[in-house]
Amino acid sequence: MKVSRRNLFKIAGGAACVFAMLPRAAFAARNNLRGLRTGVQPGNKTRLVIETSARPSYTLSYPENPARIVVSVANMAVNNNVKPNLATGTLVKSISQAQVADRLLVTAELTKRVAEIPRSGIMILEPSGDNGFRLVFDFAATAGAAAATAGKDGAKPGKQNSRKPIIVIDPGHGGRDPGAIGRSGVREKDVVLAVSRKLRAALNSAGFTAHLTRDRDIFLNLDTRAGIAEKRKADLFISLHANANPSRDVRGFSIYTLSQKASDQEAAKLAEAENAADKIDVDGFSGFEKNVRRILSSLQQNMLAEYSVEFAHTAHKKLKAAGIPEQSKKSVRSAPFAVLRSATPSALIELGHLSHREEEKLLNTGAHQDKLVAAMVRAIQDHNFEM
């Protein structure tokens, strides 16, 4: 039975709920709580700040009766020495701490119910002066008229303006750029286009709104691909590829998210190879840095990284559960992929290795493509689009 992630506390990285029953001593907190405070922001908004010693990884939930916001922070223990500093005139009546396995639950009890906090109302601020990392939430009370209407019509509160999450799928390479080519002549651009078309159809059938960056064999600049996700106002951008390796024995999928510095040498080499695609077509490449400067700010990129890494780990879990072979060593990595430089949470998935004889055959079969698609759909269904 599929349990709604909105109504349960989510355990980061897709860990099973049974972890919640393990003793607290079984976990070593890698982050420390340094402060809890509230404030008033322009527009009659309440600000909730959770200060930590390291960058926080978190999830949100919104229990009612009474109205609350619960922030679940990974790898953190209760710190009874931290007393909440509550400002007057906010929606927060009290703040409490609780431990669930290796996660700290910070519960803000509210005077009024709030709608789910949009991404624009969430920031992770870098340390400055005496302050550590600060997880910041800005929110306002749900409009009373809207809440009353929802209750009268029998609809769930806060749902009246909901929309289908928008997914943009990017089939890598295309046109004059074939991508990797297997020993039997299978081309990366053809495999990923076939998988992308199937994924689009499956997501649309599952209640999402899915688009492709290309639906035919054409070449697109990397910044054009990322720009399509922004124009579509996508909630998630997935770039699909098929890898190649000098060693014919290497096989399996791997998943990448954007970072300024590659997580390892192999990730760096792959990013360099994928980014070289733009050099095939000179037009538009020189303008890429301007696009990056326009889009990327440190605060925005920090938030995007949280969403992207969460999806990458969920996708990794679902692909493994489906029996898809994964690349040895670390299968979730990060590197400065140009195609992922956008204002949309994103991940690049290498579906397998065309340089591996057996995997080349698998990637070119409809049955294996369907298996990949089913696993990715499950990952997207489990992704928390409301965080």
C-alpha positions in Angstrom: 0.0 0.0 0.0 1.4 3.4 -1.0 1.5 5.8 2.0 1.4 9.5 1.4 4.7 11.1 2.2 2.8 14.3 3.0 1.1 12.8 6.0 4.1 10.9 7.5 7.5 12.0 8.7 9.9 11.1 5.9 13.2 9.5 6.6 15.9 11.0 4.4 17.6 8.8 1.8 14.6 6.5 1.6 15.4 4.6 4.8 12.8 2.2 6.0 10.5 3.2 8.8 11.7 0.4 11.0 14.8 2.6 11.7 12.5 4.7 13.9 12.3 1.9 16.4 16.1 1.6 16.8 17.6 3.1 20.0 19.0 6.6 19.7 22.4 5.3 20.8 22.7 3.4 17.6 23.2 6.6 15.6 26.0 9.2 15.8 24.8 12.8 15.2 26.9 14.6 12.7 25.1 17.9 13.0 24.4 20.0 16.1 21.5 22.2 16.9 22.7 25.7 17.8 19.5 27.9 17.9 15.8 28.1 17.5 14.1 31.5 16.9 11.2 33.3 15.3 10.7 36.7 13.8 8.3 38.9 11.9 8.9 39.6 8.2 7.3 42.2 5.8 3.9 41.1 4.5 2.7 39.8 7.9 4.9 36.7 7.5 6.4 34.7 10.3 10.0 33.6 10.1 11.2 30.4 11.7 15.0 29.9 11.9 16.8 26.7 12.9 20.5 27.2 13.3 22.9 24.2 12.9 26.6 23.6 13.0 26.6 21.8 9.6 24.5 22.1 6.4 21.1 20.6 7.3 19.2 18.0 5.4 15.5 18.2 6.3 11.9 17.3 5.4 8.6 19.1 6.3 5.2 18.0 7.4 2.1 19.9 8.4 0.0 18.1 11.1 -3.3 19.6 12.2 -5.5 19.7 15.3 -3.5 21.6 16.5 -1.9 23.3 13.6 1.8 22.6 13.4 4.9 22.7 11.2 7.3 19.8 11.9 10.8 20.1 10.5 12.7 16.7 10.5 16.5 17.3 10.4 18.7 14.3 9.6 21.7 13.3 11.7 20.9 15.5 14.6 20.1 15.0 18.3 18.0 16.9 20.8 19.8 19.7 22.4 18.1 20.7 25.6 20.5 23.6 26.1 18.9 25.4 23.2 15.9 27.4 24.3 13.6 28.9 21.6 13.7 32.6 21.3 10.1 33.5 20.3 9.3 37.0 18.9 5.9 38.6 19.6 3.4 38.9 16.8 4.2 35.7 15.0 2.1 32.6 14.2 4.3 30.4 16.4 3.1 29.7 19.9 5.8 27.3 21.0 8.7 25.2 19.7 9.6 21.8 21.0 12.2 19.1 20.2 11.9 15.3 19.9 14.1 12.5 18.8 13.1 9.9 16.2 16.0 7.6 15.4 18.8 9.7 14.0 16.5 12.7 13.2 15.6 15.7 15.3 12.0 16.7 15.0 11.5 20.5 15.6 7.8 21.1 16.1 6.4 24.7 15.8 2.8 24.9 17.3 0.9 27.6 15.5 -2.0 29.9 16.3 -3.4 29.4 12.8 -3.1 26.8 10.1 -0.6 27.6 7.3 -0.4 26.3 3.7 2.5 24.3 2.7 5.6 26.6 2.5 6.6 27.2 -1.1 10.2 26.8 -2.2 10.5 30.6 -2.4 9.9 30.7 1.3 12.7 28.4 2.3 16.4 29.3 2.5 19.6 27.8 3.8 22.0 30.6 4.8 25.7 30.1 4.9 27.6 30.7 8.2 28.5 34.4 8.9 30.0 36.0 11.9 28.9 34.0 15.0 26.0 32.4 13.1 26.2 28.8 11.8 24.1 27.4 9.0 20.5 28.8 9.2 17.5 26.9 7.9 14.9 29.7 7.3 11.2 29.3 6.7 9.0 32.3 5.9 5.2 31.7 5.9 1.8 33.2 6.5 -1.6 32.0 7.7 -3.9 30.3 5.3 -6.6 32.6 4.1 -9.7 32.0 6.2 -12.1 32.3 3.3 -10.2 29.7 1.3 -10.1 27.4 4.2 -13.8 27.8 4.9 -14.7 27.2 1.2 -12.6 24.1 1.1 -14.3 22.7 4.2 -17.7 23.5 2.8 -17.0 21.7 -0.5 -15.6 18.7 1.2 -12.1 19.2 -0.3 -9.0 18.8 1.7 -7.7 22.2 3.1 -4.9 23.7 1.0 -5.6 21.5 -2.0 -7.9 23.9 -4.0 -4.9 25.4 -5.9 -2.9 22.2 -6.3 -1.5 21.3 -9.7 0.2 18.4 -11.3 4.0 18.3 -10.8 5.8 19.2 -14.1 8.6 16.9 -15.1 11.0 17.8 -18.0 12.9 14.8 -19.4 16.0 15.5 -21.4 17.2 12.7 -23.8 20.9 13.4 -24.0 22.9 14.1 -27.2 21.0 13.9 -30.6 21.5 15.1 -34.1 25.2 15.4 -35.1 26.1 14.2 -31.5 25.4 10.5 -31.2 26.9 10.2 -27.7 28.4 6.8 -26.8 28.3 4.1 -29.4 28.4 0.4 -28.3 30.4 -2.3 -30.0 27.3 -3.5 -31.9 26.6 0.1 -33.1 23.8 1.0 -30.6 23.9 4.8 -30.2 23.3 6.6 -26.9 21.1 9.2 -28.5 18.7 6.6 -29.8 18.5 4.6 -26.6 17.8 7.6 -24.4 15.2 9.1 -26.8 13.3 5.7 -26.7 13.4 5.6 -22.9 12.5 9.2 -22.6 9.4 8.8 -24.7 8.3 5.8 -22.7 8.9 7.7 -19.4 6.9 10.7 -20.6 3.9 8.5 -21.5 4.1 6.6 -18.2 4.3 9.9 -16.1 1.4 11.4 -18.0 -0.6 8.3 -17.3 0.4 8.4 -13.6 -1.0 12.0 -13.2 2.1 14.1 -13.8 2.7 16.6 -16.6 5.7 15.4 -18.6 7.6 17.1 -21.4 10.7 16.2 -23.5 13.5 18.7 -24.4 13.6 16.9 -27.8 11.2 14.4 -29.3 13.2 13.7 -32.4 16.8 13.3 -33.5 18.0 16.9 -33.2 21.0 18.6 -31.6 20.3 21.0 -28.7 22.8 23.2 -26.8 23.2 22.3 -23.1 21.9 25.7 -21.9 18.9 25.3 -24.3 18.0 22.0 -22.6 18.2 23.5 -19.1 16.3 26.6 -20.3 13.4 24.4 -21.5 12.9 23.2 -17.9 12.7 26.8 -16.7 10.3 27.8 -19.4 8.0 24.9 -18.6 8.3 25.9 -14.9 9.3 22.3 -14.2 9.4 20.8 -10.7 12.0 18.3 -11.7 14.5 18.0 -14.6 15.9 14.6 -15.5 18.7 14.2 -18.1 19.0 10.7 -19.4 22.3 9.2 -20.8 24.0 5.9 -21.4 27.6 5.7 -20.4 30.8 4.3 -21.9 34.0 3.3 -20.1 37.5 2.3 -21.4 37.1 -0.9 -19.3 34.7 -3.2 -21.1 33.9 -4.8 -17.7 32.3 -1.7 -16.2 28.5 -1.8 -16.2 25.5 -0.4 -14.3 23.6 2.8 -13.7 24.8 5.9 -11.9 23.2 9.2 -10.9 24.7 12.6 -10.8 23.6 16.0 -9.3 25.2 19.4 -9.8 28.1 20.6 -7.7 30.8 23.2 -8.2 33.4 20.5 -7.7 33.2 16.8 -8.8 32.8 14.2 -6.0 35.5 12.1 -7.6 37.8 11.9 -10.6 35.5 9.6 -12.6 32.6 12.0 -12.1 34.8 14.9 -13.2 35.8 13.1 -16.4 32.2 12.2 -17.2 31.1 15.8 -16.7 33.9 17.0 -18.9 32.8 14.6 -21.7 29.1 15.5 -21.4 29.9 19.2 -21.3 32.0 18.9 -24.5 28.7 18.3 -26.4 28.2 22.1 -26.7 31.5 22.5 -28.5 30.0 20.7 -31.5 27.9 23.8 -32.1 29.6 27.1 -31.6 26.4 29.2 -31.6 25.1 29.8 -28.1 28.0 28.4 -26.3 29.7 31.7 -25.6 26.5 33.0 -24.0 26.3 30.2 -21.5 28.2 31.9 -18.7 25.8 34.9 -18.9 23.0 32.4 -18.4 24.7 30.9 -15.4 25.4 34.3 -13.8 21.7 35.2 -14.3 20.4 32.0 -12.8 22.7 30.9 -10.1 23.0 32.5 -6.7 24.4 30.8 -3.7 21.1 30.7 -1.8 19.2 29.3 -4.7 21.8 26.7 -5.5 21.9 25.5 -1.9 18.1 24.9 -2.0 18.3 23.2 -5.4 21.0 20.9 -4.2 18.8 19.7 -1.3 15.9 18.9 -3.7 18.2 17.3 -6.3 20.2 15.1 -3.9 17.0 13.9 -2.3 15.6 12.8 -5.7 18.9 11.2 -6.7 18.9 9.0 -3.6 15.3 8.0 -4.1 16.0 7.1 -7.8 19.0 5.1 -6.7 16.9 3.1 -4.3 14.1 2.4 -6.8 16.5 1.4 -9.6 18.3 -1.0 -7.2 15.0 -2.4 -6.0 14.0 -3.1 -9.6 17.1 -5.2 -10.1 18.9 -2.8 -12.4 22.6 -3.3 -12.0 24.4 -0.3 -10.5 27.9 0.8 -11.3 30.4 -0.3 -8.7 31.8 2.1 -6.1 29.7 5.2 -5.4 26.5 5.3 -7.6 25.2 8.7 -6.5 27.8 11.4 -7.4 28.1 15.1 -8.2 30.0 17.1 -10.8 29.7 20.4 -12.6 27.4 19.2 -15.4 26.4 22.1 -17.7 23.0 20.6 -18.5 22.1 20.7 -14.8 22.8 24.4 -14.3 19.3 25.7 -14.1 16.8 27.0 -11.6 15.1 23.6 -11.5 15.9 20.6 -9.2 17.7 18.2 -11.5 19.6 14.9 -11.8 21.5 13.2 -14.6 20.9 9.5 -14.8 23.4 7.2 -16.7 21.1 4.2 -17.5 24.0 1.8 -18.1 27.1 1.3 -20.2 27.0 0.8 -23.9 30.6 -0.2 -23.7 29.6 -3.4 -21.9 28.5 -6.0 -24.4 25.6 -7.5 -22.3 24.4 -4.1 -21.1 24.4 -2.7 -24.7 22.0 -5.4 -25.7 19.8 -4.8 -22.7 19.6 -1.1 -23.2 18.4 -1.7 -26.7 15.5 -4.0 -25.7 12.0 -2.8 -25.0 11.6 -5.0 -21.9 14.7 -3.5 -20.2 13.7 0.0 -21.1 10.3 -0.6 -19.6 12.0 -1.8 -16.4 14.0 1.3 -16.2 11.0 3.5 -16.8 8.9 1.8 -14.1 11.6 2.3 -11.6 12.0 6.0 -12.5 8.3 6.5 -12.3 8.3 5.0 -8.8 11.1 7.4 -7.8 9.2 10.4 -9.1 6.0 9.3 -7.3 7.9 9.0 -4.0 9.7 12.3 -4.5 8.6 15.1 -2.1 7.5 17.9 -4.4 6.0 19.9 -1.5 9.3 20.4 0.4 
